[in-house]
Amino acid sequence: MPPPSAPGACLTQVLVHTPAHSQMTGALSYWSPAPLPPGTLVRVPLGQRELLGVVWPGESATPPDTALDPAKLRPITAALEALPPLSPHWRALISFAAGYYQRTAGEVALAALPPQLRDMSSVQLGRRLKKLAKAASASVKPETRPTQASDTAPAPEATGASQSVRLTPEQQQAIDQFHQQAGPFLLFGATGSGKTEVFMHCTAALLAASSEAQALVMVPEINLTPQLEARFKARFCAIYGDDAVVSMHSGMTPAQRLNSWLAAHSGAARVVLGTRMAVFASMPQLRLIVVDEEHDPSYKSGEGARYSARDLAIYRGRLEGAKVMLGSATPSLESWYHSRPAAEGGRYLRLEMPSRIGSGQLPLVRRVDMNHQPKSCIISPPLLAAMAQRIARGEQSMVFLNRRGYAPVLQCSDCDWKSECPHCSAYRVFHKIDRTLRCHHCGLSERVPRACPACGNPDIVPLGRGTERLEEHLAELLADLRRPDGEPVRIMRIDADTTRLKGTLESQLAQVHTGEVDVLVGTQMIAKGHDFRRITLVAAVNPDNALFSSDFRAPERLFSLLMQAAGRAGRDETVATQSEMWLQTCQPTHPLYEALKKHDYPAFAASQLKERQQAAMPPFSFQALVRAEARSQEAAQGFLNLASQTAASQSDTAALLAHLMLYPAVPMSMARIANIERAQMLVESPSRTVLQRFLSAWQGVLHSTRSDPSCKGVIRWAIDVDPLNI
């Protein structure tokens, strides 16, 4: 390669993965023998390593008053010119996400690219692209290639597959409003009202309107992807080819993720289905973004940039001129507030579908007052009798408990020893099936001791219950019952423990759908998104814990989870039996359960928003958390408090403190994980702009405070903008 002084050689700015705490917030300077367009993927040396980078116009990480010595600049190793450059819209999305969530652009950009791409040479990438192009060409039959459409009307071949689906008046009205308005849209539809069919019709129309248009459909969890992928492939692959629908989620192999990303980036994939990571997919012709179950907390990342995929979807739609549709039976209070009438300041258009398809009715909600049931009762007699009736009729029941394992803790009856984790502020959970005590936070797993480690008492007993214990208990209670065919009752448990092996979840769900299971026990994995046609009874065993949580979002999450769980019942309109949702609670008159009984989300949302407004909580204010991890709790809190004091003494941050509240540092609810102590500090302001300006100015203070001698034990710190868990 010629030296930097050679004709044609030029200075090039390249983004690489540099975390926020490294203080290298901009692009790094390299030289290349010829100009490279922004967005080009390149391989560059950094220290002793060679990294993937993105050519990036704009600010360099080198201080402006530092003169660059051309002789010391290192050359770009190679440019991956076989790939088209990443689009200006994609780069703008990365820049916005990095700025808003207080991270470096390189960290966000490189995390958004498939991992396998970081290790491929230009030659390897070229071979992969040729292979994919050949496969894509073979998968599209000449007679099914889409024709060019010059207007916005769906092409006949694009809608042919959907003509057999008869839309309800509510579905048709929602689709008509979608085509007539610009959005963004909030599709507020009851469980079983056919929201997915609306998504598919809107997707079909936009894909048919342009031969290059692409759609992004996001779901909150990996286990919801297969069934949605099957429906979209059945609808669109016959029209646009076998590779027209691809998935993107962390459960895929690196090779699968790379193939899906390349298909989306090249435009071969017309529909991308994915979890929150898919919001950063490179889709040059994006025309529609759908966020299903938009209320789900899984859309908020818990590490790295800690971004909200739902909020970035709204921004990306505005940036690229794509329509955005959020969908939920229990929208987040932020989205519900933004979808109020435009005259009141609403920014989203609310599309309502309150009725279930056909004659299916929402389940009747029954509350069992556990104060009047036998002591230590797990399944109340009325609920057990109702389940027995369903089994006798050949119907299915679902029992929901959001806690896996056999019991959350083991206890010694003599000395009160409990199975605490030595590395975390948590108890190790007893798993009876393999006789282990496992910490669900740090992963520590040990065999159950034969006797109390503290006093030697052999009588150590489980306290509380998880799905494993609930499954065992139901097997005992239902042992004498028989199915209509005379066979014993079949109980299945679905949680993170039973679905560890690849393909296990799909196999278990298939057994539920075919009627091989009479009683399904599980965590929130089974409570949302699944279309179980045979379930007519859903029971929540112990939902009260969230009613008295210190987290102000806990009631919203509980109501949403229970509404979603209730929605699994009564989805088959051919079953004449009235479906039911049973709540075993010690607080039967709580307003949350009153609203749930009526399936009245608007009333619940109105009461919650009123409380939030009175307390100046989101969406009426804006928050950020600064979290610190250290060897001791004192060091973590000391670092945060010192940074707060320094902010008050510096002019650029002190002026902003009058418009926001900086709370003292406190331990996190889970104060210690894997022997690392954690503390947090809440920053709150009625103005999003003021909060962002303060956080940007405070970054330098946090960096300088980190190097203070008094903060020697601090390991790392991070900013979480718009946190969901406080």
Secondary structure by P-SEA (a helix, b strand, c coil): ccccccccbbbbbbbccccccccccbbbbbcccccccccbbbbbbcccbbbbbccccccccccccccccccccccccccccccccccaaaaaaaaaaaaaacccaaaaaaaacccccccccaaaaaaaaaaaaaaaaaacccccccccccccccccccccccccccccaaaaaaaaaaaaccccccccccccccaaaaaaaaaaaaaaaccbbbbbbbbccccccaaaaaaaaacccccccccccccccccccaaaaaaaaaaaaaccccbbbbcccccccccccccbbbbcccccccccccccccccaaaaaaaaaaaacbbbbbbcccccaaaaaaaccccccccbbbbbbcccccccccbbbbbbccccccccccccaaaaaaaaaaaaacbbbbbbbcccccccbbbbcccccccccccccbbbbbbcccbbbbccccccccccccccccccccccccccccaaaaaaaaaaaaccccccccccbbbbbbccccccccaaaaaaaaaaaaccccbbbbccccccccccccccbbbbccccccccccccaaaaaaaaaaaaaaaccccccccccccbbbbbccccccaaaaaaaaccaaaaaaaaaaaaaaacccccccbbbbbbbcccaaaaaaaaaaaaaaaaacaaaaaacccbbbbccccccccccccbbbbbbbbbbccaaaaaaaaaaaaaaaaaaaaccccccccbbbbbcccccc
